[in-house]
Amino acid sequence: MARFSGVYVAIVTPFTESYEVDYNKLTELCNWLIDEGVDGLVPSGSLGEYATLTVEERAKIIDTVIKAADGRVPVVVGTGAPSTQQAVKWASYAKEKGAAGIMALPPINYRPLLNEVIAHYEALNEVGIPIIAYNNPLDYPVDLTPDVLETLSKLDNVVAVKEFSGDIRRVSSILNQTDLEVMIGVDDLALEGPLMGATGWIAGVPNALPKECGQLFQLAREGEIEEAKKLYNRLLPLFHYDANPQLVQSIKYMMELANMNVGPTRPPRLPLTNEVYEDIKKAYELAVNPVHQ
C-alpha cells in the first residue's frame, strides 16, 4: 500500500487585506478540506507562497495545519529554501512537530551539478523523515529525471516524488526504474496520472473543489474511465491554471467563487486582469453547473 495515496492538497496561505497571515481562516480551510474528504494537507509549498513568509510565520503555519489536522489526515511539510541548511532546518521542524513527511525541492537558487543535488537530498535524508522529492523543472533550474530519481531512491527516506514536469511518460519510467511512489503534481494530468500508475496527487485546484477532485482521482484509480472522463472534462479548464505561473492568484479566486475567501496574494504577486478573472469564473461555473453530461 502506498504511504502517500490519494489527494493531498497543497494548501494556500490565507492573508488579510493588509497581507497578514490569517491563521483562523487557515484552520477553517483545513477543517473544510478534511470534511470534504481530502487525504492529506501540504503547507508551506509554492502554492502557499512560502517564499514571502517570515521564519516565524512559516513555523506558525506549519503548527496551525498540524494542530487543525489533529491526526485525521497526514500533513506533509514543504521545505523549499535557498540553502540546504535551511531546508534541513524545516525538515527537522516538521519531524519535531509530528508531520508525516516533507515535500523537498532540490537546490533552487542556481543550476546545480548532479553531485550537489544528491548531496542536498543526502542531508535531508539524515533528518529521518519520509521525503517526497519535488520535481518542478518548469519553475526551478533542476529536472529530477527518472535517472536522477533512480539514484535518489537509494536513500532510505526518499519514498516518493511529486512529478510536475508535465510529461506523462515520466510516470511509467519512474515506476519502472525506481521503487518510488509517484504523486502527480500538475492538476491537468489528474486523470492520466493514476491511469499510468500514480497513486497520489499533490493538488492545487482542490483548494476550491475538494470533493469533485477527490471523486475524479478515485474514479481514475478504479479504472472507471467513462465516468472519470466526464468529470475530468468539466474540471480541465480550471486545471490548466495550476500549470501557469499565476496559479496562486487563479486558485485563490476559484476559492472566492467557492465561498472560501482566503484574501489576496502577497506581492510581488498582484491581482490578475478582469479578463482573466472572467475566464476563470466561466470555467468554474461550467465545472460546478454542467449543462450536458
Wavefront OBJ file of the C-alpha trace (Angstrom):
o trace
v 0.000 0.000 0.000
v 1.268 3.466 -0.889
v 2.346 5.637 2.015
v 1.027 8.856 0.459
v -2.027 7.832 -1.544
v -4.950 9.904 -2.728
v -5.395 13.669 -2.961
v -3.033 15.820 -0.905
v -3.928 19.486 -1.155
v -1.066 21.974 -1.472
v -2.897 24.472 0.660
v -2.816 28.205 0.074
v -1.891 30.653 2.811
v -4.830 32.920 3.716
v -3.988 36.592 4.129
v -5.950 39.548 5.449
v -6.420 42.572 3.207
v -3.315 44.049 4.888
v -1.290 40.931 3.952
v -1.080 39.457 7.442
v -1.385 35.670 7.722
v -4.959 34.782 8.722
v -4.413 31.787 10.973
v -8.094 31.470 11.894
v -9.029 31.223 8.215
v -6.224 28.674 7.741
v -7.735 26.493 10.455
v -11.169 26.879 8.865
v -9.724 25.896 5.481
v -8.037 22.789 6.885
v -11.225 21.646 8.608
v -13.299 22.224 5.478
v -10.879 20.314 3.250
v -10.780 17.383 5.662
v -14.583 17.369 5.956
v -14.773 17.331 2.136
v -12.694 14.150 2.053
v -9.121 15.099 1.093
v -6.437 12.576 2.003
v -3.681 14.912 3.176
v -2.530 18.519 3.576
v 0.695 20.121 2.321
v 1.504 23.528 3.859
v 4.388 25.895 3.005
v 4.756 24.857 -0.612
v 4.921 27.065 -3.684
v 1.129 27.478 -3.694
v 1.380 28.504 -0.045
v 3.645 31.413 -1.045
v 6.394 30.123 1.242
v 8.994 32.454 -0.264
v 7.083 35.502 1.038
v 6.812 34.246 4.626
v 8.970 35.160 7.585
v 10.534 32.313 9.557
v 8.053 32.944 12.364
v 5.048 32.951 10.021
v 6.122 29.779 8.286
v 6.619 27.942 11.575
v 3.223 29.090 12.863
v 1.542 27.993 9.613
v 3.039 24.519 9.987
v 1.934 24.410 13.634
v -1.570 25.573 12.724
v -2.072 22.988 9.984
v -0.774 20.093 12.093
v -2.977 21.161 15.011
v -6.032 21.540 12.750
v -5.454 18.139 11.111
v -5.230 16.581 14.589
v -4.226 13.211 13.154
v -7.276 12.981 10.895
v -5.139 13.200 7.750
v -1.354 13.253 7.244
v 0.449 16.578 6.929
v 3.429 16.832 4.559
v 5.509 19.985 5.014
v 7.133 21.854 2.139
v 10.821 22.541 2.838
v 11.803 24.723 -0.129
v 14.563 27.131 0.882
v 17.573 28.970 -0.580
v 20.131 26.749 1.169
v 20.444 23.095 2.107
v 20.955 24.118 5.723
v 17.631 25.969 5.779
v 15.805 23.099 4.073
v 17.215 20.687 6.658
v 16.032 23.026 9.403
v 12.465 22.910 8.058
v 12.646 19.131 7.681
v 13.766 18.838 11.298
v 10.996 21.189 12.401
v 8.418 19.117 10.517
v 9.664 15.938 12.171
v 9.641 17.537 15.619
v 6.056 18.715 15.155
v 4.800 15.302 14.028
v 4.430 15.735 10.274
v 4.031 12.570 8.209
v 6.702 13.658 5.740
v 8.241 16.503 3.795
v 7.957 17.711 0.205
v 11.500 18.628 -0.771
v 12.648 20.688 -3.725
v 16.219 20.294 -4.996
v 18.524 23.340 -4.784
v 16.528 26.250 -6.190
v 18.839 29.271 -6.453
v 21.044 28.221 -9.356
v 21.644 25.318 -11.720
v 23.489 22.832 -9.505
v 25.701 19.943 -10.521
v 24.347 16.434 -10.087
v 26.569 15.729 -7.082
v 25.194 18.880 -5.430
v 21.606 17.734 -5.975
v 22.429 14.348 -4.472
v 24.266 15.902 -1.511
v 21.235 18.129 -0.863
v 18.929 15.109 -0.569
v 21.515 13.163 1.418
v 21.453 15.948 4.002
v 17.644 15.849 4.125
v 17.754 12.056 4.344
v 19.757 12.328 7.573
v 16.827 14.022 9.305
v 14.943 10.734 9.333
v 11.530 11.747 7.973
v 9.850 10.393 4.795
v 10.732 12.536 1.787
v 8.644 13.303 -1.299
v 11.133 14.709 -3.801
v 9.551 17.599 -5.674
v 10.384 17.751 -9.381
v 9.358 21.065 -10.918
v 11.636 21.882 -13.865
v 9.088 24.414 -15.149
v 9.789 26.823 -12.278
v 13.181 25.749 -10.921
v 16.557 25.000 -12.549
v 16.713 21.261 -11.781
v 14.986 18.404 -13.562
v 14.782 15.274 -11.421
v 14.733 12.867 -14.360
v 13.987 9.173 -13.870
v 17.735 8.506 -13.929
v 18.360 11.042 -11.162
v 15.435 9.674 -9.160
v 16.867 6.178 -9.532
v 19.923 7.412 -7.647
v 17.908 9.316 -5.042
v 15.625 6.335 -4.441
v 18.564 4.510 -2.883
v 18.346 6.910 0.069
v 16.323 5.258 2.814
v 13.895 8.111 3.401
v 13.228 9.182 -0.196
v 9.976 7.322 -0.744
v 8.029 9.290 -3.363
v 8.187 12.002 -5.997
v 5.856 14.846 -6.822
v 6.102 14.836 -10.628
v 5.481 18.301 -12.069
v 7.294 18.102 -15.396
v 4.017 17.803 -17.312
v 5.343 14.775 -19.236
v 3.024 11.861 -18.501
v 5.629 9.442 -19.873
v 7.716 10.135 -16.800
v 5.295 8.194 -14.584
v 5.979 4.852 -16.268
v 9.716 5.487 -16.405
v 9.904 6.354 -12.711
v 7.858 3.317 -11.710
v 9.996 1.058 -13.898
v 13.343 2.435 -12.718
v 12.664 3.033 -9.017
v 10.573 1.846 -6.096
v 9.221 5.363 -5.518
v 5.566 6.253 -5.245
v 4.547 8.773 -7.900
v 2.326 11.700 -6.988
v 1.095 13.782 -9.900
v 1.946 17.438 -9.409
v 0.179 19.168 -12.309
v -3.582 19.214 -11.996
v -4.230 18.785 -15.715
v -2.781 15.254 -15.525
v -5.130 14.235 -12.719
v -6.797 11.658 -14.968
v -3.783 10.446 -16.939
v -1.537 10.151 -13.858
v -3.460 7.469 -11.965
v -4.166 5.599 -15.203
v -0.388 5.294 -15.645
v 0.174 4.171 -12.063
v 0.439 7.316 -9.929
v -1.049 6.596 -6.507
v -1.158 10.174 -5.247
v -1.844 13.722 -6.382
v -0.421 16.834 -4.719
v -3.017 19.221 -5.981
v -3.910 22.895 -6.325
v -7.483 23.235 -7.614
v -8.870 21.013 -4.805
v -8.366 24.050 -2.560
v -11.597 25.211 -4.211
v -13.251 21.954 -5.324
v -12.013 19.213 -2.992
v -14.974 16.864 -3.314
v -15.126 16.891 -7.103
v -11.368 16.445 -7.427
v -11.380 13.590 -4.940
v -14.100 11.866 -6.927
v -12.121 12.267 -10.132
v -8.930 10.781 -8.731
v -10.782 7.871 -7.168
v -12.651 7.081 -10.397
v -9.394 7.146 -12.353
v -7.619 4.869 -9.872
v -10.511 2.416 -10.035
v -10.447 2.391 -13.844
v -13.914 3.914 -14.198
v -12.783 5.669 -17.355
v -16.049 6.946 -18.805
v -17.259 8.473 -15.544
v -13.809 9.883 -14.855
v -13.626 11.466 -18.315
v -16.953 13.262 -17.854
v -15.781 14.817 -14.616
v -12.271 15.498 -15.943
v -13.613 17.352 -18.977
v -15.639 19.602 -16.685
v -12.656 20.377 -14.470
v -9.906 20.531 -17.089
v -10.244 24.256 -17.962
v -9.654 25.033 -14.286
v -6.793 22.532 -14.018
v -4.841 24.336 -16.722
v -4.469 27.333 -14.406
v -2.486 25.168 -11.960
v 0.343 24.792 -14.502
v 0.559 28.560 -15.026
v 2.975 30.879 -13.164
v -0.047 32.812 -11.859
v -1.528 29.683 -10.272
v -1.763 31.215 -6.781
v -3.871 34.186 -7.874
v -6.037 31.910 -10.024
v -6.703 29.322 -7.325
v -7.381 31.926 -4.656
v -10.007 33.402 -6.979
v -11.546 29.952 -7.513
v -11.765 29.673 -3.722
v -13.559 33.011 -3.567
v -16.079 31.637 -6.068
v -16.462 28.588 -3.800
v -17.283 30.862 -0.825
v -13.915 30.191 0.804
v -12.343 33.632 0.527
v -8.700 33.480 1.617
v -7.701 37.026 0.758
v -5.086 38.387 -1.636
v -1.677 37.142 -2.695
v 1.408 38.837 -1.308
v 3.456 40.984 -3.666
v 5.253 40.515 -5.926
v 2.125 38.546 -6.908
v -0.528 41.099 -7.902
v -4.187 40.737 -8.902
v -4.843 39.433 -12.402
v -6.800 41.295 -15.071
v -10.579 41.351 -15.097
v -10.478 39.392 -18.346
v -8.568 36.541 -16.726
v -10.895 36.506 -13.731
v -13.883 36.376 -16.066
v -12.395 33.382 -17.872
v -11.786 31.608 -14.556
v -15.349 32.352 -13.462
v -16.776 30.869 -16.667
v -14.640 27.748 -16.246
v -15.682 27.450 -12.608
v -19.370 27.754 -13.404
v -19.046 25.059 -16.057
v -17.295 22.798 -13.556
v -19.956 23.101 -10.848
v -23.029 23.524 -13.081
v -22.513 21.287 -16.120
v -25.042 21.817 -18.895
v -24.502 18.475 -20.597
v -23.253 15.138 -19.341
l 1 2 3 4 5 6 7 8 9 10 11 12 13 14 15 16 17 18 19 20 21 22 23 24 25 26 27 28 29 30 31 32 33 34 35 36 37 38 39 40 41 42 43 44 45 46 47 48 49 50 51 52 53 54 55 56 57 58 59 60 61 62 63 64 65 66 67 68 69 70 71 72 73 74 75 76 77 78 79 80 81 82 83 84 85 86 87 88 89 90 91 92 93 94 95 96 97 98 99 100 101 102 103 104 105 106 107 108 109 110 111 112 113 114 115 116 117 118 119 120 121 122 123 124 125 126 127 128 129 130 131 132 133 134 135 136 137 138 139 140 141 142 143 144 145 146 147 148 149 150 151 152 153 154 155 156 157 158 159 160 161 162 163 164 165 166 167 168 169 170 171 172 173 174 175 176 177 178 179 180 181 182 183 184 185 186 187 188 189 190 191 192 193 194 195 196 197 198 199 200 201 202 203 204 205 206 207 208 209 210 211 212 213 214 215 216 217 218 219 220 221 222 223 224 225 226 227 228 229 230 231 232 233 234 235 236 237 238 239 240 241 242 243 244 245 246 247 248 249 250 251 252 253 254 255 256 257 258 259 260 261 262 263 264 265 266 267 268 269 270 271 272 273 274 275 276 277 278 279 280 281 282 283 284 285 286 287 288 289 290 291 292 293
